[in-house]
Amino acid sequence: MTISRATSASVQRRKPPWERAEGVTRPVSWDEVLVYCQIPGQSVGGNPYWVMVQPRGWDKYGIMSSYYIENNTNWIDGVPGKNGCVI
């Protein structure tokens, strides 16, 4: 698990793909989020990864594009890939 920051207030935290996919809620810009894992998916802003996150202090988790996570590269070093996506 890695702690990072969401960079946009306009991003919606989403349910996992096996549940209905409407937006659940929105982290506030620069909220710290716990990043559990990352998987390839539809590209957003040139970043092809999606991450399972839990904003700090929340008891729920969701999926959001890695594009909205503060990081130097598309892939977040130290965060497991699809084989590590288990909560």
Backbone bond lengths (Angstrom), bond angles and torsions (degrees), N, CA, C in turn:
res aa  C-N    CA-C-N  psi(-1)  N-CA   C-N-CA  omega(-1)  CA-C   N-CA-C  phi
1 M - - - 1.438 - - 1.524 107.67 -
2 T 1.315 116.25 135.49 1.456 123.23 -179.44 1.517 108.81 -121.43
3 I 1.313 117.13 141.94 1.463 120.54 174.60 1.512 107.68 -96.08
4 S 1.312 116.42 127.26 1.456 121.74 178.77 1.513 107.67 -137.12
5 R 1.317 117.10 -171.88 1.457 121.26 179.04 1.521 110.02 -128.53
6 A 1.319 115.60 136.96 1.460 120.77 171.76 1.521 107.04 -72.53
7 T 1.323 117.80 142.62 1.463 120.45 -175.44 1.514 114.09 -108.85
8 S 1.319 118.67 0.14 1.457 119.73 -177.39 1.514 110.53 -143.25
9 A 1.318 116.70 132.11 1.457 121.20 177.30 1.521 111.51 -75.27
10 S 1.334 117.56 -11.95 1.461 119.79 -176.30 1.523 112.82 -87.88
11 V 1.330 118.47 -4.79 1.454 120.72 -179.31 1.528 110.06 -82.30
12 Q 1.319 116.11 138.21 1.450 120.09 177.81 1.521 109.96 -101.40
13 R 1.306 115.80 134.62 1.453 120.87 172.10 1.521 106.01 -74.27
14 R 1.314 117.63 135.49 1.458 120.72 -175.26 1.515 111.74 -119.85
15 K 1.321 114.75 158.33 1.451 120.22 173.99 1.521 109.04 -70.68
16 P 1.337 117.24 160.36 1.466 119.64 175.89 1.525 110.72 -59.67
17 P 1.333 117.91 158.01 1.462 121.31 -173.65 1.531 114.45 -62.74
18 W 1.315 118.59 -20.01 1.457 119.91 179.77 1.535 111.68 -83.18
19 E 1.329 117.37 -4.16 1.454 121.78 174.75 1.518 108.54 -110.93
20 R 1.310 117.66 169.46 1.459 120.79 178.48 1.527 109.26 -57.73
21 A 1.325 117.64 134.80 1.456 121.71 -164.50 1.522 117.08 -96.23
22 E 1.334 119.34 15.82 1.464 117.54 178.11 1.522 109.81 -67.30
23 G 1.327 116.59 159.46 1.458 120.16 178.22 1.522 110.18 -62.15
24 V 1.319 117.18 140.80 1.452 121.80 -178.40 1.518 110.45 -96.64
25 T 1.303 116.69 -49.04 1.462 122.46 179.31 1.521 108.11 -166.23
26 R 1.304 117.12 177.82 1.462 120.52 -177.91 1.520 110.23 -125.99
27 P 1.325 116.44 125.03 1.459 117.66 170.48 1.529 108.79 -67.86
28 V 1.296 116.64 149.65 1.458 121.42 176.22 1.525 107.70 -75.87
29 S 1.328 116.50 143.74 1.454 120.15 179.32 1.522 110.21 -51.16
30 W 1.305 115.96 133.91 1.464 126.66 -179.95 1.513 113.20 73.99
31 D 1.344 119.00 11.93 1.457 120.43 170.22 1.515 109.10 -62.06
32 E 1.305 116.95 142.40 1.462 119.67 171.84 1.519 107.84 -76.99
33 V 1.310 115.30 136.61 1.464 120.70 177.03 1.522 108.60 -127.74
34 L 1.315 116.67 143.71 1.451 122.27 173.90 1.520 106.91 -87.59
35 V 1.319 117.86 123.11 1.464 122.67 -177.77 1.520 107.69 -102.24
36 Y 1.345 116.77 116.74 1.463 121.85 -175.67 1.521 112.92 -88.92
37 C 1.326 116.28 -41.37 1.462 119.64 -177.27 1.520 109.09 -163.90
38 Q 1.332 116.01 170.54 1.465 121.27 -178.57 1.522 109.20 -140.30
39 I 1.323 114.39 142.97 1.463 120.39 -179.31 1.528 109.15 -136.88
40 P 1.326 117.27 150.56 1.466 119.08 175.93 1.532 110.22 -71.49
41 G 1.322 115.69 150.49 1.461 120.81 179.41 1.517 109.60 -167.17
42 Q 1.318 115.75 -155.99 1.459 120.62 179.51 1.526 109.61 -64.29
43 S 1.310 116.87 133.72 1.459 122.17 -177.91 1.526 111.02 -72.65
44 V 1.324 115.86 135.43 1.459 122.74 174.90 1.527 106.76 -124.28
45 G 1.311 117.63 118.63 1.452 121.31 -179.78 1.520 113.38 60.04
46 G 1.317 116.94 27.41 1.457 121.30 -178.95 1.517 114.23 87.95
47 N 1.322 118.77 -3.50 1.459 122.51 178.70 1.529 108.59 -100.85
48 P 1.352 118.56 117.65 1.458 121.40 -174.84 1.526 115.36 -90.24
49 Y 1.325 118.87 10.48 1.466 120.36 -175.85 1.519 112.44 -109.26
50 W 1.333 114.14 148.39 1.458 123.09 175.07 1.515 107.07 -120.74
51 V 1.332 117.02 145.59 1.457 121.11 -176.16 1.521 111.07 -123.98
52 M 1.343 115.16 147.04 1.455 121.38 172.82 1.522 105.82 -90.80
53 V 1.321 116.90 121.39 1.464 121.33 -174.09 1.527 111.83 -128.88
54 Q 1.311 113.60 159.01 1.459 121.78 171.05 1.524 106.54 -138.69
55 P 1.342 118.25 113.17 1.459 118.83 176.81 1.534 110.21 -60.53
56 R 1.318 115.85 142.34 1.464 121.35 -177.92 1.531 109.27 -57.10
57 G 1.326 116.25 130.66 1.459 121.96 178.99 1.523 114.09 89.74
58 W 1.332 118.46 -5.76 1.463 121.61 178.68 1.518 109.16 -94.89
59 D 1.326 116.57 153.13 1.465 119.82 176.18 1.524 111.84 -101.45
60 K 1.311 118.12 4.32 1.465 123.19 178.65 1.517 109.74 -114.88
61 Y 1.314 116.10 160.02 1.454 120.81 175.38 1.517 108.31 -130.06
62 G 1.315 116.92 166.39 1.455 120.82 179.83 1.516 110.24 -159.29
63 I 1.315 115.67 -173.68 1.458 123.29 -177.34 1.532 107.90 -115.54
64 M 1.324 116.61 136.61 1.458 119.90 174.48 1.521 108.71 -145.56
65 S 1.310 116.03 158.56 1.452 120.53 178.71 1.523 109.71 -66.43
66 S 1.319 115.91 136.96 1.463 121.25 177.42 1.530 111.34 -64.97
67 Y 1.323 116.76 -17.11 1.463 121.30 176.64 1.523 111.44 -54.41
68 Y 1.338 116.51 -32.42 1.459 121.70 -176.11 1.526 113.32 -91.81
69 I 1.319 117.13 8.75 1.462 121.80 177.71 1.526 108.68 -102.17
70 E 1.318 115.91 133.65 1.463 120.54 178.83 1.528 108.89 -69.45
71 N 1.330 116.19 113.51 1.458 122.32 -179.81 1.525 108.09 -162.38
72 N 1.329 117.27 152.40 1.472 121.03 -178.52 1.519 113.21 -74.84
73 T 1.318 117.89 -25.73 1.464 122.03 -179.37 1.524 109.37 -129.93
74 N 1.326 116.48 170.04 1.462 120.09 177.91 1.524 111.76 -64.65
75 W 1.334 117.35 -43.94 1.467 122.72 179.42 1.522 108.34 -83.48
76 I 1.334 118.00 132.02 1.460 121.57 -179.82 1.525 107.97 -92.96
77 D 1.331 116.86 109.74 1.465 121.22 -179.91 1.520 110.83 -58.03
78 G 1.340 115.62 139.06 1.457 121.21 177.41 1.515 114.31 87.95
79 V 1.330 117.72 -6.93 1.470 121.21 178.77 1.523 107.78 -100.55
80 P 1.347 118.19 128.46 1.465 120.45 -178.52 1.520 113.05 -59.89
81 G 1.326 115.01 153.03 1.459 122.10 174.33 1.515 110.57 -84.36
82 K 1.338 116.16 -158.81 1.472 120.52 -172.91 1.519 113.80 -61.22
83 N 1.331 119.11 -27.90 1.461 120.18 177.91 1.517 112.45 -72.56
84 G 1.314 116.81 -14.77 1.475 121.08 179.31 1.509 113.95 -103.69
85 C 1.344 117.63 10.22 1.465 120.84 -177.53 1.529 111.19 -82.76
86 V 1.317 115.44 77.95 1.463 121.60 177.94 1.515 107.80 -139.15
87 I 1.332 115.60 133.19 1.476 119.46 174.41 1.502 107.87 -115.75
